[in-house]
Amino acid sequence: DIQLTQSPSFLSASVGDRVTITCRASQGISSYLAWFQQKPGKAPKLLIYAASTLQSGVPSRFSGSGSGTEFTVTISNLQPEDFATYFCQHLNSFPLTFGGGTRVEIK
Amino acid sequence: EVQLVESGGGLVQPGGSLRLSCVASGFTFTDYSMTWVRQTPGKGLEWVANINRDGSEKLYVDSVKGRFTISRDNAKTSLYLQMNSLRDEDTAMYYCATPRSYLSGRYYHDLWGRGTLVTVSS
C-alpha cells in the first residue's frame, strides 16, 4: 500500500501569512493526488485535484504542485475561513490512502 | 440540489451488524462509481470500499474484507454498506463520496455526504 506522509502535522499562522503543507508518497504516484480541507463537524471538501488543478469555486489563493513522490499545497494570504485541517489523498491505485492531516490554527 | 445523504449509523455491540445507506440526488447516479470512507480521531481518514457504476466491481480495504459488503441500487440512486462482525476499531464516522471531477485518467472525490456515526461498543 502507498503511504502518504504529511508535514507538518500542526501549523500555527496568522491572517495574511503564506503557508505550505507537504505530502510525501512512499512510491511514485504521478500526479494522482488530491487535497482536501475539513472543518470540525463537516465532510472533507475537495480543493485541488491532479496535484495542481483548482476545484471549481475554490479561491485562487490555494495552489498545488508536485509530481512523483513530493507534493505541496500553498495558501497565500491566509484568511480566517482557511483555519482548518488539510488532507492529501492519492488515487494512483487501490487501496486509496490519505495523509495524516495538517491542522492549521490561528497564531 | 446535488447531495449525498447517509443514514443507518448507531450504537452496536461487537460482533453485531449494521447497514448504512446513502441516497444521491441532483446528478446522474449511474455515471459515477461510489465510495465509502471512514474517519476516526486516531486513524484519520480511511478509504473503506469502492463500487463501479453498474455494481459489477467492488474493492475493499483489507481490514474489512469478508465482513463488509458494498452495493448499490441504481433505480433508487442509493449506495449501501452492509457491515457484519463489527469490531471496536470499526467505530468511526462513515462518509459516502463520489468521484466526479476527472482529469488525466482519474476521477477525484468532489461530492461527500455529511456522514453517519457508527459506534461499536458493549
Interface residues (C-beta under 8 A of the other chain):
Chain A: S31 Y32 A34 K42 A43 P44 K45 L46 Y49 A50 T53 Q55 F87 Q89 L91 F94 P95 L96 T97 F98 G99 G100 G101
Chain B: T35 G44 L45 E46 W47 N50 L59 V61 D62 Y95 A97 P99 S101 L103 S104 G105 R106 Y107 Y108 H109 D110 W112 G113 R114 G115
